[in-house]
Amino acid sequence: MKSQTMRRECEQLSFRVIEAIADTMETDVIDLQPPLYSVIDPTALDLLFSGSGPIRVEFGYEGHTILVDADRTIAVDGTVYD
């Protein structure tokens, strides 16, 4: 049961964004400071991308530029994460 819950969380766009940021900063997701929610609402981000249509969100986090496109592509400082 726990692995199914973690798998669902990993499919959430906001968690993928956190993973991409952590990878860029060469740290673990649990060690990110400040937490992502201090910059952008992760639930709102997931909801924005739950439908279809043209959308693009760009925001800054600790000196990094994060871009999320309508196709759910995530880029941190120009590096694309799948």
N, CA, C and O atoms as a Maestro MAE file, in Angstrom:
{
 s_m_m2io_version
 :::
 2.0.0
}

f_m_ct {
 s_m_title
 :::
 protein
 m_atom[328] {
  # First column is atom index #
  i_m_mmod_type
  r_m_x_coord
  r_m_y_coord
  r_m_z_coord
  i_m_residue_number
  s_m_chain_name
  s_m_pdb_residue_name
  s_m_pdb_atom_name
  i_m_atomic_number
  :::
  1 25 0.822 -1.199 0.000 1 A "MET " " N  " 7
  2 3 0.000 0.000 0.000 1 A "MET " " CA " 6
  3 2 0.865 1.262 0.000 1 A "MET " " C  " 6
  4 15 0.587 2.202 -0.744 1 A "MET " " O  " 8
  5 25 1.892 1.286 0.814 2 A "LYS " " N  " 7
  6 3 2.759 2.457 0.885 2 A "LYS " " CA " 6
  7 2 3.441 2.733 -0.448 2 A "LYS " " C  " 6
  8 15 3.561 3.891 -0.850 2 A "LYS " " O  " 8
  9 25 3.886 1.693 -1.138 3 A "SER " " N  " 7
  10 3 4.563 1.901 -2.419 3 A "SER " " CA " 6
  11 2 3.617 2.475 -3.461 3 A "SER " " C  " 6
  12 15 4.045 3.261 -4.307 3 A "SER " " O  " 8
  13 25 2.334 2.100 -3.421 4 A "GLN " " N  " 7
  14 3 1.358 2.662 -4.358 4 A "GLN " " CA " 6
  15 2 1.164 4.146 -4.081 4 A "GLN " " C  " 6
  16 15 1.068 4.948 -5.011 4 A "GLN " " O  " 8
  17 25 1.107 4.511 -2.811 5 A "THR " " N  " 7
  18 3 0.954 5.921 -2.453 5 A "THR " " CA " 6
  19 2 2.162 6.713 -2.921 5 A "THR " " C  " 6
  20 15 2.009 7.790 -3.498 5 A "THR " " O  " 8
  21 25 3.358 6.197 -2.681 6 A "MET " " N  " 7
  22 3 4.568 6.899 -3.107 6 A "MET " " CA " 6
  23 2 4.624 7.000 -4.623 6 A "MET " " C  " 6
  24 15 5.069 8.017 -5.155 6 A "MET " " O  " 8
  25 25 4.182 5.966 -5.327 7 A "ARG " " N  " 7
  26 3 4.190 5.992 -6.791 7 A "ARG " " CA " 6
  27 2 3.250 7.094 -7.287 7 A "ARG " " C  " 6
  28 15 3.594 7.827 -8.215 7 A "ARG " " O  " 8
  29 25 2.071 7.215 -6.677 8 A "ARG " " N  " 7
  30 3 1.126 8.265 -7.072 8 A "ARG " " CA " 6
  31 2 1.731 9.637 -6.823 8 A "ARG " " C  " 6
  32 15 1.606 10.532 -7.659 8 A "ARG " " O  " 8
  33 25 2.386 9.812 -5.679 9 A "GLU " " N  " 7
  34 3 3.007 11.095 -5.366 9 A "GLU " " CA " 6
  35 2 4.089 11.436 -6.377 9 A "GLU " " C  " 6
  36 15 4.239 12.595 -6.762 9 A "GLU " " O  " 8
  37 25 4.834 10.442 -6.803 10 A "CYS " " N  " 7
  38 3 5.911 10.672 -7.760 10 A "CYS " " CA " 6
  39 2 5.375 11.083 -9.119 10 A "CYS " " C  " 6
  40 15 6.081 11.724 -9.898 10 A "CYS " " O  " 8
  41 25 4.127 10.719 -9.412 11 A "GLU " " N  " 7
  42 3 3.528 11.090 -10.686 11 A "GLU " " CA " 6
  43 2 2.998 12.525 -10.655 11 A "GLU " " C  " 6
  44 15 2.710 13.100 -11.705 11 A "GLU " " O  " 8
  45 25 2.868 13.099 -9.474 12 A "GLN " " N  " 7
  46 3 2.388 14.468 -9.377 12 A "GLN " " CA " 6
  47 2 3.429 15.413 -9.961 12 A "GLN " " C  " 6
  48 15 4.626 15.277 -9.711 12 A "GLN " " O  " 8
  49 25 2.950 16.365 -10.738 13 A "LEU " " N  " 7
  50 3 3.843 17.328 -11.369 13 A "LEU " " CA " 6
  51 2 4.677 18.078 -10.333 13 A "LEU " " C  " 6
  52 15 5.877 18.279 -10.523 13 A "LEU " " O  " 8
  53 25 4.048 18.485 -9.257 14 A "SER " " N  " 7
  54 3 4.778 19.249 -8.238 14 A "SER " " CA " 6
  55 2 5.939 18.440 -7.663 14 A "SER " " C  " 6
  56 15 7.001 19.000 -7.390 14 A "SER " " O  " 8
  57 25 5.755 17.140 -7.478 15 A "PHE " " N  " 7
  58 3 6.848 16.319 -6.957 15 A "PHE " " CA " 6
  59 2 7.956 16.186 -7.992 15 A "PHE " " C  " 6
  60 15 9.135 16.178 -7.640 15 A "PHE " " O  " 8
  61 25 7.591 16.082 -9.262 16 A "ARG " " N  " 7
  62 3 8.595 16.023 -10.320 16 A "ARG " " CA " 6
  63 2 9.397 17.325 -10.365 16 A "ARG " " C  " 6
  64 15 10.601 17.307 -10.620 16 A "ARG " " O  " 8
  65 25 8.731 18.448 -10.117 17 A "VAL " " N  " 7
  66 3 9.426 19.741 -10.064 17 A "VAL " " CA " 6
  67 2 10.420 19.743 -8.904 17 A "VAL " " C  " 6
  68 15 11.560 20.182 -9.056 17 A "VAL " " O  " 8
  69 25 9.986 19.253 -7.753 18 A "ILE " " N  " 7
  70 3 10.867 19.182 -6.589 18 A "ILE " " CA " 6
  71 2 12.078 18.303 -6.892 18 A "ILE " " C  " 6
  72 15 13.204 18.653 -6.539 18 A "ILE " " O  " 8
  73 25 11.851 17.168 -7.542 19 A "GLU " " N  " 7
  74 3 12.961 16.281 -7.906 19 A "GLU " " CA " 6
  75 2 13.947 16.974 -8.843 19 A "GLU " " C  " 6
  76 15 15.160 16.832 -8.688 19 A "GLU " " O  " 8
  77 25 13.427 17.725 -9.815 20 A "ALA " " N  " 7
  78 3 14.292 18.425 -10.770 20 A "ALA " " CA " 6
  79 2 15.123 19.500 -10.068 20 A "ALA " " C  " 6
  80 15 16.312 19.657 -10.348 20 A "ALA " " O  " 8
  81 25 14.494 20.230 -9.167 21 A "ILE " " N  " 7
  82 3 15.221 21.261 -8.416 21 A "ILE " " CA " 6
  83 2 16.300 20.617 -7.546 21 A "ILE " " C  " 6
  84 15 17.439 21.083 -7.514 21 A "ILE " " O  " 8
  85 25 15.940 19.556 -6.850 22 A "ALA " " N  " 7
  86 3 16.905 18.863 -5.985 22 A "ALA " " CA " 6
  87 2 18.078 18.337 -6.803 22 A "ALA " " C  " 6
  88 15 19.227 18.415 -6.369 22 A "ALA " " O  " 8
  89 25 17.790 17.806 -7.980 23 A "ASP " " N  " 7
  90 3 18.857 17.306 -8.845 23 A "ASP " " CA " 6
  91 2 19.796 18.438 -9.249 23 A "ASP " " C  " 6
  92 15 21.017 18.282 -9.214 23 A "ASP " " O  " 8
  93 25 19.227 19.569 -9.630 24 A "THR " " N  " 7
  94 3 20.030 20.729 -10.017 24 A "THR " " CA " 6
  95 2 20.898 21.213 -8.859 24 A "THR " " C  " 6
  96 15 22.058 21.581 -9.048 24 A "THR " " O  " 8
  97 25 20.323 21.207 -7.663 25 A "MET " " N  " 7
  98 3 21.038 21.697 -6.485 25 A "MET " " CA " 6
  99 2 21.902 20.611 -5.836 25 A "MET " " C  " 6
  100 15 22.546 20.838 -4.812 25 A "MET " " O  " 8
  101 25 21.898 19.430 -6.453 26 A "GLU " " N  " 7
  102 3 22.681 18.292 -5.961 26 A "GLU " " CA " 6
  103 2 22.408 18.006 -4.489 26 A "GLU " " C  " 6
  104 15 23.323 17.908 -3.672 26 A "GLU " " O  " 8
  105 25 21.119 17.876 -4.177 27 A "THR " " N  " 7
  106 3 20.699 17.568 -2.815 27 A "THR " " CA " 6
  107 2 19.519 16.613 -2.860 27 A "THR " " C  " 6
  108 15 18.980 16.336 -3.932 27 A "THR " " O  " 8
  109 25 19.123 16.118 -1.720 28 A "ASP " " N  " 7
  110 3 17.969 15.241 -1.618 28 A "ASP " " CA " 6
  111 2 16.707 16.097 -1.524 28 A "ASP " " C  " 6
  112 15 16.748 17.214 -1.009 28 A "ASP " " O  " 8
  113 25 15.601 15.579 -2.016 29 A "VAL " " N  " 7
  114 3 14.353 16.347 -2.003 29 A "VAL " " CA " 6
  115 2 13.955 16.760 -0.589 29 A "VAL " " C  " 6
  116 15 13.389 17.837 -0.400 29 A "VAL " " O  " 8
  117 25 14.237 15.935 0.390 30 A "ILE " " N  " 7
  118 3 13.843 16.284 1.763 30 A "ILE " " CA " 6
  119 2 14.735 17.362 2.371 30 A "ILE " " C  " 6
  120 15 14.398 17.936 3.407 30 A "ILE " " O  " 8
  121 25 15.857 17.635 1.741 31 A "ASP " " N  " 7
  122 3 16.779 18.645 2.255 31 A "ASP " " CA " 6
  123 2 16.620 20.010 1.590 31 A "ASP " " C  " 6
  124 15 17.346 20.944 1.930 31 A "ASP " " O  " 8
  125 25 15.686 20.145 0.649 32 A "LEU " " N  " 7
  126 3 15.492 21.440 -0.014 32 A "LEU " " CA " 6
  127 2 15.031 22.481 0.994 32 A "LEU " " C  " 6
  128 15 14.057 22.277 1.718 32 A "LEU " " O  " 8
  129 25 15.737 23.587 1.027 33 A "GLN " " N  " 7
  130 3 15.377 24.697 1.902 33 A "GLN " " CA " 6
  131 2 15.480 25.984 1.123 33 A "GLN " " C  " 6
  132 15 16.512 26.206 0.490 33 A "GLN " " O  " 8
  133 25 14.508 26.827 1.125 34 A "PRO " " N  " 7
  134 3 13.214 26.634 1.773 34 A "PRO " " CA " 6
  135 2 12.374 25.620 1.004 34 A "PRO " " C  " 6
  136 15 12.680 25.302 -0.145 34 A "PRO " " O  " 8
  137 25 11.316 25.114 1.633 35 A "PRO " " N  " 7
  138 3 10.438 24.177 0.927 35 A "PRO " " CA " 6
  139 2 9.789 24.859 -0.280 35 A "PRO " " C  " 6
  140 15 9.590 26.074 -0.286 35 A "PRO " " O  " 8
  141 25 9.466 24.070 -1.287 36 A "LEU " " N  " 7
  142 3 8.876 24.622 -2.510 36 A "LEU " " CA " 6
  143 2 7.621 25.438 -2.211 36 A "LEU " " C  " 6
  144 15 7.383 26.461 -2.852 36 A "LEU " " O  " 8
  145 25 6.816 24.996 -1.242 37 A "TYR " " N  " 7
  146 3 5.561 25.691 -0.961 37 A "TYR " " CA " 6
  147 2 5.765 27.118 -0.463 37 A "TYR " " C  " 6
  148 15 4.810 27.894 -0.425 37 A "TYR " " O  " 8
  149 25 6.989 27.479 -0.082 38 A "SER " " N  " 7
  150 3 7.245 28.865 0.316 38 A "SER " " CA " 6
  151 2 7.372 29.781 -0.899 38 A "SER " " C  " 6
  152 15 7.367 31.004 -0.766 38 A "SER " " O  " 8
  153 25 7.487 29.176 -2.092 39 A "VAL " " N  " 7
  154 3 7.652 29.937 -3.330 39 A "VAL " " CA " 6
  155 2 6.422 29.816 -4.224 39 A "VAL " " C  " 6
  156 15 5.982 30.797 -4.823 39 A "VAL " " O  " 8
  157 25 5.872 28.609 -4.308 40 A "ILE " " N  " 7
  158 3 4.713 28.355 -5.162 40 A "ILE " " CA " 6
  159 2 3.876 27.264 -4.501 40 A "ILE " " C  " 6
  160 15 4.421 26.363 -3.864 40 A "ILE " " O  " 8
  161 25 2.570 27.342 -4.647 41 A "ASP " " N  " 7
  162 3 1.668 26.357 -4.053 41 A "ASP " " CA " 6
  163 2 1.686 25.083 -4.898 41 A "ASP " " C  " 6
  164 15 1.175 25.094 -6.018 41 A "ASP " " O  " 8
  165 25 2.257 23.989 -4.397 42 A "PRO " " N  " 7
  166 3 2.347 22.754 -5.180 42 A "PRO " " CA " 6
  167 2 0.985 22.205 -5.606 42 A "PRO " " C  " 6
  168 15 0.848 21.682 -6.712 42 A "PRO " " O  " 8
  169 25 -0.015 22.320 -4.743 43 A "THR " " N  " 7
  170 3 -1.356 21.837 -5.092 43 A "THR " " CA " 6
  171 2 -1.931 22.653 -6.237 43 A "THR " " C  " 6
  172 15 -2.533 22.099 -7.157 43 A "THR " " O  " 8
  173 25 -1.751 23.958 -6.186 44 A "ALA " " N  " 7
  174 3 -2.233 24.820 -7.270 44 A "ALA " " CA " 6
  175 2 -1.507 24.499 -8.573 44 A "ALA " " C  " 6
  176 15 -2.120 24.496 -9.640 44 A "ALA " " O  " 8
  177 25 -0.211 24.229 -8.493 45 A "LEU " " N  " 7
  178 3 0.559 23.864 -9.684 45 A "LEU " " CA " 6
  179 2 -0.006 22.587 -10.301 45 A "LEU " " C  " 6
  180 15 -0.200 22.514 -11.514 45 A "LEU " " O  " 8
  181 25 -0.270 21.582 -9.469 46 A "ASP " " N  " 7
  182 3 -0.856 20.333 -9.967 46 A "ASP " " CA " 6
  183 2 -2.213 20.586 -10.617 46 A "ASP " " C  " 6
  184 15 -2.509 20.029 -11.674 46 A "ASP " " O  " 8
  185 25 -3.034 21.420 -9.992 47 A "LEU " " N  " 7
  186 3 -4.365 21.714 -10.536 47 A "LEU " " CA " 6
  187 2 -4.286 22.477 -11.858 47 A "LEU " " C  " 6
  188 15 -5.062 22.210 -12.776 47 A "LEU " " O  " 8
  189 25 -3.361 23.415 -11.955 48 A "LEU " " N  " 7
  190 3 -3.201 24.176 -13.200 48 A "LEU " " CA " 6
  191 2 -2.928 23.262 -14.387 48 A "LEU " " C  " 6
  192 15 -3.411 23.503 -15.493 48 A "LEU " " O  " 8
  193 25 -2.154 22.214 -14.149 49 A "PHE " " N  " 7
  194 3 -1.757 21.323 -15.230 49 A "PHE " " CA " 6
  195 2 -2.609 20.059 -15.309 49 A "PHE " " C  " 6
  196 15 -2.265 19.132 -16.043 49 A "PHE " " O  " 8
  197 25 -3.710 20.008 -14.568 50 A "SER " " N  " 7
  198 3 -4.560 18.816 -14.597 50 A "SER " " CA " 6
  199 2 -5.476 18.792 -15.814 50 A "SER " " C  " 6
  200 15 -5.958 17.727 -16.200 50 A "SER " " O  " 8
  201 25 -5.717 19.928 -16.411 51 A "GLY " " N  " 7
  202 3 -6.561 19.992 -17.600 51 A "GLY " " CA " 6
  203 2 -5.720 20.082 -18.856 51 A "GLY " " C  " 6
  204 15 -4.519 19.811 -18.852 51 A "GLY " " O  " 8
  205 25 -6.378 20.464 -19.916 52 A "SER " " N  " 7
  206 3 -5.648 20.657 -21.168 52 A "SER " " CA " 6
  207 2 -5.711 22.133 -21.531 52 A "SER " " C  " 6
  208 15 -6.512 22.890 -20.983 52 A "SER " " O  " 8
  209 25 -4.885 22.513 -22.427 53 A "GLY " " N  " 7
  210 3 -4.873 23.902 -22.857 53 A "GLY " " CA " 6
  211 2 -3.482 24.485 -22.734 53 A "GLY " " C  " 6
  212 15 -2.609 23.921 -22.074 53 A "GLY " " O  " 8
  213 25 -3.289 25.613 -23.375 54 A "PRO " " N  " 7
  214 3 -1.963 26.227 -23.366 54 A "PRO " " CA " 6
  215 2 -1.678 26.876 -22.010 54 A "PRO " " C  " 6
  216 15 -2.390 27.781 -21.573 54 A "PRO " " O  " 8
  217 25 -0.651 26.406 -21.376 55 A "ILE " " N  " 7
  218 3 -0.247 26.979 -20.091 55 A "ILE " " CA " 6
  219 2 1.266 26.861 -19.966 55 A "ILE " " C  " 6
  220 15 1.884 25.913 -20.450 55 A "ILE " " O  " 8
  221 25 1.826 27.836 -19.312 56 A "ARG " " N  " 7
  222 3 3.265 27.832 -19.043 56 A "ARG " " CA " 6
  223 2 3.465 28.587 -17.736 56 A "ARG " " C  " 6
  224 15 2.967 29.700 -17.564 56 A "ARG " " O  " 8
  225 25 4.192 27.974 -16.826 57 A "VAL " " N  " 7
  226 3 4.457 28.604 -15.538 57 A "VAL " " CA " 6
  227 2 5.967 28.728 -15.374 57 A "VAL " " C  " 6
  228 15 6.715 27.771 -15.578 57 A "VAL " " O  " 8
  229 25 6.388 29.915 -15.004 58 A "GLU " " N  " 7
  230 3 7.807 30.162 -14.744 58 A "GLU " " CA " 6
  231 2 7.924 30.823 -13.381 58 A "GLU " " C  " 6
  232 15 7.186 31.757 -13.067 58 A "GLU " " O  " 8
  233 25 8.853 30.335 -12.580 59 A "PHE " " N  " 7
  234 3 9.066 30.939 -11.270 59 A "PHE " " CA " 6
  235 2 10.519 30.744 -10.853 59 A "PHE " " C  " 6
  236 15 11.241 29.917 -11.409 59 A "PHE " " O  " 8
  237 25 10.919 31.516 -9.877 60 A "GLY " " N  " 7
  238 3 12.277 31.422 -9.371 60 A "GLY " " CA " 6
  239 2 12.317 30.688 -8.045 60 A "GLY " " C  " 6
  240 15 11.379 30.748 -7.250 60 A "GLY " " O  " 8
  241 25 13.421 29.997 -7.826 61 A "TYR " " N  " 7
  242 3 13.631 29.296 -6.561 61 A "TYR " " CA " 6
  243 2 15.123 29.320 -6.253 61 A "TYR " " C  " 6
  244 15 15.917 28.701 -6.962 61 A "TYR " " O  " 8
  245 25 15.502 30.031 -5.197 62 A "GLU " " N  " 7
  246 3 16.889 30.067 -4.751 62 A "GLU " " CA " 6
  247 2 17.879 30.368 -5.877 62 A "GLU " " C  " 6
  248 15 18.928 29.733 -5.976 62 A "GLU " " O  " 8
  249 25 17.539 31.335 -6.717 63 A "GLY " " N  " 7
  250 3 18.424 31.741 -7.800 63 A "GLY " " CA " 6
  251 2 18.312 30.912 -9.066 63 A "GLY " " C  " 6
  252 15 19.034 31.159 -10.032 63 A "GLY " " O  " 8
  253 25 17.418 29.933 -9.077 64 A "HIS " " N  " 7
  254 3 17.207 29.081 -10.247 64 A "HIS " " CA " 6
  255 2 15.885 29.456 -10.910 64 A "HIS " " C  " 6
  256 15 14.939 29.872 -10.240 64 A "HIS " " O  " 8
  257 25 15.829 29.304 -12.233 65 A "THR " " N  " 7
  258 3 14.605 29.562 -12.981 65 A "THR " " CA " 6
  259 2 13.971 28.233 -13.354 65 A "THR " " C  " 6
  260 15 14.592 27.392 -14.004 65 A "THR " " O  " 8
  261 25 12.722 28.059 -12.932 66 A "ILE " " N  " 7
  262 3 11.993 26.825 -13.205 66 A "ILE " " CA " 6
  263 2 10.885 27.155 -14.194 66 A "ILE " " C  " 6
  264 15 10.145 28.123 -14.020 66 A "ILE " " O  " 8
  265 25 10.784 26.335 -15.232 67 A "LEU " " N  " 7
  266 3 9.776 26.514 -16.271 67 A "LEU " " CA " 6
  267 2 9.028 25.200 -16.439 67 A "LEU " " C  " 6
  268 15 9.638 24.143 -16.595 67 A "LEU " " O  " 8
  269 25 7.703 25.275 -16.406 68 A "VAL " " N  " 7
  270 3 6.860 24.104 -16.629 68 A "VAL " " CA " 6
  271 2 5.939 24.435 -17.794 68 A "VAL " " C  " 6
  272 15 5.199 25.418 -17.749 68 A "VAL " " O  " 8
  273 25 5.989 23.608 -18.843 69 A "ASP " " N  " 7
  274 3 5.179 23.820 -20.044 69 A "ASP " " CA " 6
  275 2 3.916 22.972 -20.025 69 A "ASP " " C  " 6
  276 15 3.775 22.058 -19.213 69 A "ASP " " O  " 8
  277 25 3.000 23.294 -20.936 70 A "ALA " " N  " 7
  278 3 1.713 22.609 -21.034 70 A "ALA " " CA " 6
  279 2 1.855 21.102 -21.182 70 A "ALA " " C  " 6
  280 15 1.002 20.353 -20.707 70 A "ALA " " O  " 8
  281 25 2.917 20.647 -21.832 71 A "ASP " " N  " 7
  282 3 3.122 19.201 -22.004 71 A "ASP " " CA " 6
  283 2 3.778 18.572 -20.776 71 A "ASP " " C  " 6
  284 15 4.216 17.422 -20.818 71 A "ASP " " O  " 8
  285 25 3.843 19.345 -19.669 72 A "ARG " " N  " 7
  286 3 4.386 18.897 -18.383 72 A "ARG " " CA " 6
  287 2 5.905 18.729 -18.413 72 A "ARG " " C  " 6
  288 15 6.480 18.048 -17.564 72 A "ARG " " O  " 8
  289 25 6.548 19.356 -19.401 73 A "THR " " N  " 7
  290 3 8.004 19.380 -19.448 73 A "THR " " CA " 6
  291 2 8.499 20.351 -18.386 73 A "THR " " C  " 6
  292 15 7.967 21.450 -18.230 73 A "THR " " O  " 8
  293 25 9.516 19.928 -17.666 74 A "ILE " " N  " 7
  294 3 10.095 20.748 -16.603 74 A "ILE " " CA " 6
  295 2 11.522 21.103 -16.997 74 A "ILE " " C  " 6
  296 15 12.298 20.237 -17.402 74 A "ILE " " O  " 8
  297 25 11.861 22.380 -16.875 75 A "ALA " " N  " 7
  298 3 13.235 22.818 -17.122 75 A "ALA " " CA " 6
  299 2 13.693 23.644 -15.928 75 A "ALA " " C  " 6
  300 15 12.959 24.494 -15.422 75 A "ALA " " O  " 8
  301 25 14.910 23.381 -15.493 76 A "VAL " " N  " 7
  302 3 15.525 24.168 -14.429 76 A "VAL " " CA " 6
  303 2 16.794 24.762 -15.012 76 A "VAL " " C  " 6
  304 15 17.710 24.042 -15.408 76 A "VAL " " O  " 8
  305 25 16.834 26.085 -15.060 77 A "ASP " " N  " 7
  306 3 17.975 26.800 -15.640 77 A "ASP " " CA " 6
  307 2 18.283 26.303 -17.051 77 A "ASP " " C  " 6
  308 15 19.446 26.223 -17.446 77 A "ASP " " O  " 8
  309 25 17.242 25.973 -17.804 78 A "GLY " " N  " 7
  310 3 17.408 25.549 -19.190 78 A "GLY " " CA " 6
  311 2 17.652 24.066 -19.382 78 A "GLY " " C  " 6
  312 15 17.610 23.583 -20.513 78 A "GLY " " O  " 8
  313 25 17.907 23.325 -18.307 79 A "THR " " N  " 7
  314 3 18.090 21.874 -18.402 79 A "THR " " CA " 6
  315 2 16.735 21.203 -18.270 79 A "THR " " C  " 6
  316 15 16.023 21.412 -17.288 79 A "THR " " O  " 8
  317 25 16.382 20.395 -19.262 80 A "VAL " " N  " 7
  318 3 15.066 19.741 -19.289 80 A "VAL " " CA " 6
  319 2 15.119 18.428 -18.523 80 A "VAL " " C  " 6
  320 15 16.046 17.633 -18.677 80 A "VAL " " O  " 8
  321 25 14.096 18.222 -17.690 81 A "TYR " " N  " 7
  322 3 13.949 16.986 -16.912 81 A "TYR " " CA " 6
  323 2 12.682 16.279 -17.359 81 A "TYR " " C  " 6
  324 15 11.626 16.900 -17.487 81 A "TYR " " O  " 8
  325 25 12.790 14.976 -17.597 82 A "ASP " " N  " 7
  326 3 11.619 14.180 -17.986 82 A "ASP " " CA " 6
  327 2 11.097 13.389 -16.821 82 A "ASP " " C  " 6
  328 15 10.115 12.660 -16.960 82 A "ASP " " O  " 8
  :::
 }
 m_bond[327] {
  # First column is bond index #
  i_m_from
  i_m_to
  i_m_order
  :::
  1 1 2 1
  2 2 3 1
  3 3 4 2
  4 3 5 1
  5 5 6 1
  6 6 7 1
  7 7 8 2
  8 7 9 1
  9 9 10 1
  10 10 11 1
  11 11 12 2
  12 11 13 1
  13 13 14 1
  14 14 15 1
  15 15 16 2
  16 15 17 1
  17 17 18 1
  18 18 19 1
  19 19 20 2
  20 19 21 1
  21 21 22 1
  22 22 23 1
  23 23 24 2
  24 23 25 1
  25 25 26 1
  26 26 27 1
  27 27 28 2
  28 27 29 1
  29 29 30 1
  30 30 31 1
  31 31 32 2
  32 31 33 1
  33 33 34 1
  34 34 35 1
  35 35 36 2
  36 35 37 1
  37 37 38 1
  38 38 39 1
  39 39 40 2
  40 39 41 1
  41 41 42 1
  42 42 43 1
  43 43 44 2
  44 43 45 1
  45 45 46 1
  46 46 47 1
  47 47 48 2
  48 47 49 1
  49 49 50 1
  50 50 51 1
  51 51 52 2
  52 51 53 1
  53 53 54 1
  54 54 55 1
  55 55 56 2
  56 55 57 1
  57 57 58 1
  58 58 59 1
  59 59 60 2
  60 59 61 1
  61 61 62 1
  62 62 63 1
  63 63 64 2
  64 63 65 1
  65 65 66 1
  66 66 67 1
  67 67 68 2
  68 67 69 1
  69 69 70 1
  70 70 71 1
  71 71 72 2
  72 71 73 1
  73 73 74 1
  74 74 75 1
  75 75 76 2
  76 75 77 1
  77 77 78 1
  78 78 79 1
  79 79 80 2
  80 79 81 1
  81 81 82 1
  82 82 83 1
  83 83 84 2
  84 83 85 1
  85 85 86 1
  86 86 87 1
  87 87 88 2
  88 87 89 1
  89 89 90 1
  90 90 91 1
  91 91 92 2
  92 91 93 1
  93 93 94 1
  94 94 95 1
  95 95 96 2
  96 95 97 1
  97 97 98 1
  98 98 99 1
  99 99 100 2
  100 99 101 1
  101 101 102 1
  102 102 103 1
  103 103 104 2
  104 103 105 1
  105 105 106 1
  106 106 107 1
  107 107 108 2
  108 107 109 1
  109 109 110 1
  110 110 111 1
  111 111 112 2
  112 111 113 1
  113 113 114 1
  114 114 115 1
  115 115 116 2
  116 115 117 1
  117 117 118 1
  118 118 119 1
  119 119 120 2
  120 119 121 1
  121 121 122 1
  122 122 123 1
  123 123 124 2
  124 123 125 1
  125 125 126 1
  126 126 127 1
  127 127 128 2
  128 127 129 1
  129 129 130 1
  130 130 131 1
  131 131 132 2
  132 131 133 1
  133 133 134 1
  134 134 135 1
  135 135 136 2
  136 135 137 1
  137 137 138 1
  138 138 139 1
  139 139 140 2
  140 139 141 1
  141 141 142 1
  142 142 143 1
  143 143 144 2
  144 143 145 1
  145 145 146 1
  146 146 147 1
  147 147 148 2
  148 147 149 1
  149 149 150 1
  150 150 151 1
  151 151 152 2
  152 151 153 1
  153 153 154 1
  154 154 155 1
  155 155 156 2
  156 155 157 1
  157 157 158 1
  158 158 159 1
  159 159 160 2
  160 159 161 1
  161 161 162 1
  162 162 163 1
  163 163 164 2
  164 163 165 1
  165 165 166 1
  166 166 167 1
  167 167 168 2
  168 167 169 1
  169 169 170 1
  170 170 171 1
  171 171 172 2
  172 171 173 1
  173 173 174 1
  174 174 175 1
  175 175 176 2
  176 175 177 1
  177 177 178 1
  178 178 179 1
  179 179 180 2
  180 179 181 1
  181 181 182 1
  182 182 183 1
  183 183 184 2
  184 183 185 1
  185 185 186 1
  186 186 187 1
  187 187 188 2
  188 187 189 1
  189 189 190 1
  190 190 191 1
  191 191 192 2
  192 191 193 1
  193 193 194 1
  194 194 195 1
  195 195 196 2
  196 195 197 1
  197 197 198 1
  198 198 199 1
  199 199 200 2
  200 199 201 1
  201 201 202 1
  202 202 203 1
  203 203 204 2
  204 203 205 1
  205 205 206 1
  206 206 207 1
  207 207 208 2
  208 207 209 1
  209 209 210 1
  210 210 211 1
  211 211 212 2
  212 211 213 1
  213 213 214 1
  214 214 215 1
  215 215 216 2
  216 215 217 1
  217 217 218 1
  218 218 219 1
  219 219 220 2
  220 219 221 1
  221 221 222 1
  222 222 223 1
  223 223 224 2
  224 223 225 1
  225 225 226 1
  226 226 227 1
  227 227 228 2
  228 227 229 1
  229 229 230 1
  230 230 231 1
  231 231 232 2
  232 231 233 1
  233 233 234 1
  234 234 235 1
  235 235 236 2
  236 235 237 1
  237 237 238 1
  238 238 239 1
  239 239 240 2
  240 239 241 1
  241 241 242 1
  242 242 243 1
  243 243 244 2
  244 243 245 1
  245 245 246 1
  246 246 247 1
  247 247 248 2
  248 247 249 1
  249 249 250 1
  250 250 251 1
  251 251 252 2
  252 251 253 1
  253 253 254 1
  254 254 255 1
  255 255 256 2
  256 255 257 1
  257 257 258 1
  258 258 259 1
  259 259 260 2
  260 259 261 1
  261 261 262 1
  262 262 263 1
  263 263 264 2
  264 263 265 1
  265 265 266 1
  266 266 267 1
  267 267 268 2
  268 267 269 1
  269 269 270 1
  270 270 271 1
  271 271 272 2
  272 271 273 1
  273 273 274 1
  274 274 275 1
  275 275 276 2
  276 275 277 1
  277 277 278 1
  278 278 279 1
  279 279 280 2
  280 279 281 1
  281 281 282 1
  282 282 283 1
  283 283 284 2
  284 283 285 1
  285 285 286 1
  286 286 287 1
  287 287 288 2
  288 287 289 1
  289 289 290 1
  290 290 291 1
  291 291 292 2
  292 291 293 1
  293 293 294 1
  294 294 295 1
  295 295 296 2
  296 295 297 1
  297 297 298 1
  298 298 299 1
  299 299 300 2
  300 299 301 1
  301 301 302 1
  302 302 303 1
  303 303 304 2
  304 303 305 1
  305 305 306 1
  306 306 307 1
  307 307 308 2
  308 307 309 1
  309 309 310 1
  310 310 311 1
  311 311 312 2
  312 311 313 1
  313 313 314 1
  314 314 315 1
  315 315 316 2
  316 315 317 1
  317 317 318 1
  318 318 319 1
  319 319 320 2
  320 319 321 1
  321 321 322 1
  322 322 323 1
  323 323 324 2
  324 323 325 1
  325 325 326 1
  326 326 327 1
  327 327 328 2
  :::
 }
}
